[in-house]
Amino acid sequence: MTPFEVESVDLRRVFAEEIAESLRRSPRQISSKYFYDALGSALFDAICQLPWYRITRAESALLARHAGEILTSLAAPLTVAELGCGNGEKLAVLAGAAVAPFQSIQLVDVSPAALDAARRRLEAMEAGTVVLHPATYEEGLARLMRTPRHGAMLVLFLGSNIGNFEPGPAQELLTRIRRVLRDGDALLLGTDLIKPERDLLLAYDDPLQVTAAFNRNLLRRINEELGGTFDLDQWAHRAIWNAPCGRVEMHLVSRSRQEVRVAAADLALRFEAGERIWTESSYKHDPQAVLDMGRAVGFGGGRQWIDEGARFALTHFRV
């Protein structure tokens, strides 16, 4: 096996262990990081093209508009690392604005399919040496800490992925990122902002039901990879805006009383009609709160660019 394949096997083992723990909780949960197998990654790429989901287009436009300012503020040779790189489309916007190839490009994602797509995209641009890390954010950051480099490092945490973390863990993750970085380094953070409830719900429960398929794909993945017996027709997608907590939640709702087994996780579960599995929280932010969150863990600067139409912010923190 290649190292890449060994890492993928380890991730499947962790998948089984975490599913065993999270589906025994009350309420039952599945971590949103497990959305992104090959099919899940493809469905998310489709979501990003939907007119109701404006995050990707808004963020890409902000990157294109301000790439020069972002890159020229950092000392060459520049190492760029992206947490949750997806297909590499947004990093490619920055690479296209660079006057020279990056020293290295460090890509961290739990989806091997996404990593491969990003690698092919960036290598075709000759953007720099691409290093793949099929890992969680925490594991990826531990590897970045050990990565030899000269010049500055820019860490990208885009797509409002920080919104998938509860406030405490979000702060802990930013603290981990800060520990990786040295004087002269930077973090570019993408955050979705609070907007009208109708707009939020359309983004997470679109009329074409692409997001519903993305959500239910979690169950298909458990069936195929962990020996699950979920009947996908017996699960409905539901998105709600939890205003007091400032987050959109996605759930899978059991349509009937049913029993489900997951062999690799040694689970035998009974669900009542209407019982939910909580699959994602997506926190929405206030621009000042984003600045405060970064500064609380030791970042300086905090230059911010906002797409007022889409209500999306890019914030450039310095060390």
C-alpha positions as CSV (number, residue, x, y, z in Angstrom):
1,M,0.0,0.0,0.0
2,T,1.0,3.6,-0.6
3,P,1.1,5.9,2.4
4,F,-2.0,7.6,1.0
5,E,-3.9,4.2,1.1
6,V,-2.7,3.5,4.6
7,E,-4.1,6.8,5.8
8,S,-7.4,6.1,4.2
9,V,-7.7,2.7,6.0
10,D,-7.0,4.5,9.3
11,L,-9.7,7.0,8.5
12,R,-12.3,4.2,8.0
13,R,-11.4,2.7,11.4
14,V,-11.9,6.1,13.0
15,F,-15.2,6.5,11.1
16,A,-16.5,3.2,12.7
17,E,-15.4,4.3,16.2
18,E,-16.9,7.7,15.9
19,I,-20.2,6.4,14.5
20,A,-20.5,4.0,17.4
21,E,-20.0,6.8,19.9
22,S,-22.1,9.5,18.2
23,L,-25.2,7.4,17.3
24,R,-25.4,6.3,21.0
25,R,-25.7,10.0,22.1
26,S,-29.0,11.7,22.9
27,P,-29.8,13.3,20.5
28,R,-28.1,11.0,18.0
29,Q,-25.5,12.7,15.8
30,I,-23.1,12.1,12.9
31,S,-20.2,14.4,12.4
32,S,-20.4,16.6,9.3
33,K,-16.9,15.7,8.3
34,Y,-18.2,12.3,7.1
35,F,-20.2,13.9,4.4
36,Y,-17.2,13.9,2.1
37,D,-16.7,10.6,0.5
38,A,-16.4,10.6,-3.3
39,L,-20.1,10.9,-3.9
40,G,-20.6,13.4,-1.1
41,S,-17.8,15.5,-2.5
42,A,-19.4,15.5,-5.9
43,L,-22.8,16.4,-4.4
44,F,-21.2,19.3,-2.5
45,D,-19.6,20.6,-5.7
46,A,-23.1,20.6,-7.2
47,I,-24.5,22.4,-4.1
48,C,-21.9,25.1,-4.7
49,Q,-23.4,25.7,-8.2
50,L,-27.0,26.2,-6.9
51,P,-28.3,29.7,-7.0
52,W,-29.5,29.5,-3.4
53,Y,-26.1,28.6,-2.0
54,R,-24.0,31.7,-2.5
55,I,-21.0,31.0,-0.2
56,T,-18.6,29.6,-2.8
57,R,-19.3,32.2,-5.5
58,A,-19.0,35.1,-3.0
59,E,-15.8,33.8,-1.5
60,S,-14.2,33.1,-4.9
61,A,-15.0,36.6,-6.0
62,L,-13.5,38.1,-2.9
63,L,-10.4,36.0,-3.3
64,A,-10.0,37.1,-7.0
65,R,-10.5,40.8,-6.0
66,H,-8.0,40.8,-3.1
67,A,-5.5,38.1,-4.0
68,G,-2.8,40.6,-4.7
69,E,-3.1,42.3,-1.4
70,I,-3.2,38.9,0.4
71,L,-0.1,37.5,-1.3
72,T,2.2,40.6,-1.4
73,S,1.9,41.0,2.3
74,L,3.8,37.7,2.9
75,A,7.5,37.0,2.5
76,A,8.6,34.6,-0.2
77,P,9.1,31.7,-0.6
78,L,5.5,31.2,0.5
79,T,4.0,27.9,1.8
80,V,0.2,27.7,1.4
81,A,-1.8,25.2,3.5
82,E,-5.5,24.7,3.2
83,L,-7.7,23.0,5.7
84,G,-10.6,21.3,4.0
85,C,-9.4,22.1,0.5
86,G,-12.2,20.4,-1.4
87,N,-11.5,20.4,-5.1
88,G,-8.9,23.2,-4.8
89,E,-11.0,25.7,-6.8
90,K,-10.5,28.6,-4.4
91,L,-6.8,28.0,-3.7
92,A,-6.4,28.0,-7.5
93,V,-7.7,31.6,-7.5
94,L,-4.9,32.6,-5.3
95,A,-2.3,30.6,-7.2
96,G,-3.4,32.2,-10.4
97,A,-2.6,35.6,-8.9
98,A,0.8,34.6,-7.6
99,V,3.9,36.0,-9.4
100,A,5.8,32.8,-8.8
101,P,5.0,29.2,-7.8
102,F,4.5,28.6,-4.1
103,Q,7.3,26.8,-2.2
104,S,4.8,24.1,-1.3
105,I,1.1,23.6,-1.2
106,Q,-0.1,21.5,1.8
107,L,-3.7,20.2,1.3
108,V,-5.6,18.8,4.3
109,D,-8.9,17.0,3.8
110,V,-10.7,13.8,4.9
111,S,-11.9,13.1,1.4
112,P,-9.3,11.3,-0.8
113,A,-11.5,12.2,-3.9
114,A,-11.3,15.9,-3.0
115,L,-7.6,15.7,-2.4
116,D,-7.0,14.1,-5.8
117,A,-9.2,16.6,-7.6
118,A,-7.3,19.5,-5.9
119,R,-3.9,18.0,-6.7
120,R,-4.7,17.6,-10.4
121,R,-6.1,21.1,-10.6
122,L,-3.0,22.7,-8.9
123,E,-0.4,20.6,-10.6
124,A,-1.9,21.5,-14.0
125,M,-1.3,25.1,-13.1
126,E,2.3,24.4,-12.0
127,A,1.4,26.3,-8.8
128,G,4.0,24.5,-6.6
129,T,4.9,21.2,-5.1
130,V,1.6,19.7,-3.8
131,V,1.6,17.6,-0.6
132,L,-1.5,15.7,0.3
133,H,-2.7,15.0,3.9
134,P,-5.7,12.8,4.1
135,A,-6.5,13.7,7.7
136,T,-8.7,15.7,10.0
137,Y,-8.0,19.3,10.7
138,E,-6.3,18.5,14.0
139,E,-4.1,15.8,12.4
140,G,-3.3,18.0,9.5
141,L,-2.2,20.9,11.7
142,A,0.1,18.5,13.7
143,R,1.8,17.6,10.4
144,L,2.1,21.3,9.4
145,M,3.9,22.0,12.6
146,R,6.6,19.5,11.5
147,T,6.8,20.7,7.9
148,P,10.2,22.2,7.1
149,R,9.9,25.6,5.3
150,H,11.5,28.9,4.6
151,G,9.6,32.2,4.2
152,A,6.1,32.7,5.3
153,M,3.1,30.3,5.6
154,L,-0.5,31.2,4.7
155,V,-3.2,29.0,6.2
156,L,-6.5,29.0,4.4
157,F,-9.6,28.0,6.3
158,L,-12.4,28.9,3.8
159,G,-16.0,28.0,2.9
160,S,-17.2,29.0,6.4
161,N,-15.9,25.6,7.6
162,I,-15.3,27.2,11.0
163,G,-19.1,27.4,11.3
164,N,-19.4,23.6,11.6
165,F,-17.8,23.8,15.1
166,E,-19.5,24.7,18.3
167,P,-18.1,28.0,19.7
168,G,-15.7,26.3,22.2
169,P,-14.2,23.9,19.7
170,A,-14.0,26.6,17.1
171,Q,-11.9,28.7,19.4
172,E,-9.7,25.6,20.2
173,L,-9.2,25.0,16.5
174,L,-8.1,28.6,15.9
175,T,-5.7,28.2,18.8
176,R,-4.2,25.2,17.2
177,I,-3.8,27.1,13.9
178,R,-2.2,30.0,15.8
179,R,0.4,27.6,17.3
180,V,1.4,26.3,13.9
181,L,2.2,29.8,12.7
182,R,5.3,32.0,13.2
183,D,6.0,35.7,13.0
184,G,5.2,36.9,9.5
185,D,2.6,34.1,8.8
186,A,-1.1,34.6,8.2
187,L,-4.5,33.0,8.4
188,L,-7.3,33.7,5.8
189,L,-10.6,32.8,7.3
190,G,-13.9,32.6,5.4
191,T,-17.2,33.0,7.4
192,D,-20.8,33.1,6.4
193,L,-22.7,36.0,8.1
194,I,-26.1,36.2,9.6
195,K,-28.8,36.9,7.0
196,P,-32.6,36.6,6.6
197,E,-34.0,33.2,7.7
198,R,-35.6,32.5,4.3
199,D,-32.2,32.9,2.5
200,L,-30.5,30.6,5.1
201,L,-33.1,27.8,4.7
202,L,-33.1,27.9,0.9
203,A,-29.3,27.4,1.0
204,Y,-29.7,24.3,3.1
205,D,-32.9,22.9,1.8
206,D,-32.9,23.8,-1.9
207,P,-35.9,23.2,-4.2
208,L,-33.9,20.7,-6.3
209,Q,-33.2,18.6,-3.2
210,V,-29.5,18.3,-3.9
211,T,-28.8,19.1,-0.3
212,A,-31.2,16.4,0.8
213,A,-29.3,13.9,-1.3
214,F,-26.1,15.2,0.2
215,N,-27.4,14.6,3.7
216,R,-28.9,11.2,3.1
217,N,-25.6,10.1,1.4
218,L,-24.2,9.9,4.9
219,L,-26.5,6.9,5.5
220,R,-25.5,5.3,2.2
221,R,-21.9,5.7,3.1
222,I,-22.5,4.0,6.5
223,N,-24.2,1.1,4.7
224,E,-21.4,0.6,2.2
225,E,-18.4,1.2,4.4
226,L,-19.5,0.0,7.8
227,G,-22.2,-2.7,7.0
228,G,-25.2,-0.5,7.9
229,T,-28.8,-1.4,7.1
230,F,-30.3,2.1,6.8
231,D,-33.3,2.3,4.4
232,L,-32.7,5.7,2.7
233,D,-36.4,6.0,1.7
234,Q,-37.3,6.0,5.4
235,W,-35.2,9.2,6.2
236,A,-36.3,12.7,5.4
237,H,-33.9,15.8,5.2
238,R,-34.8,18.7,7.4
239,A,-33.0,22.1,7.8
240,I,-33.9,24.6,10.6
241,W,-32.7,28.0,11.6
242,N,-31.9,28.0,15.4
243,A,-32.0,31.7,15.9
244,P,-31.1,31.8,19.7
245,C,-27.9,29.8,18.9
246,G,-27.2,31.5,15.6
247,R,-26.9,28.4,13.5
248,V,-28.5,26.4,10.7
249,E,-29.0,22.8,11.7
250,M,-29.4,19.8,9.3
251,H,-31.1,16.6,10.5
252,L,-32.2,13.3,9.1
253,V,-35.7,12.4,10.4
254,S,-37.0,8.9,10.7
255,R,-40.2,8.5,8.7
256,S,-41.3,5.4,10.7
257,R,-40.4,3.2,13.6
258,Q,-37.5,1.1,12.5
259,E,-34.4,-0.9,13.5
260,V,-31.0,-0.4,12.1
261,R,-27.7,-2.3,12.5
262,V,-24.2,-1.1,11.8
263,A,-21.9,-4.1,11.8
264,A,-18.5,-2.5,11.9
265,A,-19.6,-0.2,14.8
266,D,-21.3,-3.1,16.7
267,L,-24.6,-1.1,16.8
268,A,-28.2,-2.2,16.9
269,L,-30.4,0.8,17.1
270,R,-34.2,1.5,17.3
271,F,-35.6,4.7,15.9
272,E,-39.1,6.0,16.6
273,A,-41.1,7.9,13.9
274,G,-40.0,11.5,13.9
275,E,-36.7,10.8,15.7
276,R,-33.7,12.8,14.4
277,I,-30.1,12.3,13.6
278,W,-28.3,15.7,13.9
279,T,-25.8,15.8,11.0
280,E,-24.6,19.4,10.8
281,S,-24.5,22.7,12.6
282,S,-23.5,25.8,10.5
283,Y,-23.0,28.8,12.7
284,K,-23.5,32.2,11.1
285,H,-21.4,35.1,12.3
286,D,-21.3,38.9,12.9
287,P,-18.2,40.5,11.3
288,Q,-17.0,42.0,14.6
289,A,-17.4,38.7,16.3
290,V,-15.1,37.1,13.7
291,L,-12.4,39.7,14.5
292,D,-12.9,39.2,18.2
293,M,-12.6,35.4,17.8
294,G,-9.2,35.6,16.0
295,R,-7.8,38.3,18.3
296,A,-8.8,36.2,21.4
297,V,-6.3,33.5,20.4
298,G,-3.4,35.8,19.6
299,F,-3.9,36.9,16.0
300,G,-3.2,40.4,15.0
301,G,-4.4,42.5,12.1
302,G,-7.9,41.4,11.0
303,R,-8.3,43.1,7.6
304,Q,-11.8,42.1,6.5
305,W,-13.5,42.1,3.1
306,I,-17.3,41.6,3.0
307,D,-19.7,40.7,0.1
308,E,-22.7,42.6,1.4
309,G,-25.1,41.0,-1.1
310,A,-24.3,37.4,-0.2
311,R,-23.4,38.4,3.4
312,F,-20.0,36.6,3.4
313,A,-16.7,37.7,4.9
314,L,-13.0,37.0,4.3
315,T,-10.8,38.0,7.2
316,H,-7.0,38.2,6.9
317,F,-5.3,37.7,10.3
318,R,-1.5,38.2,10.8
319,V,0.9,36.8,13.3
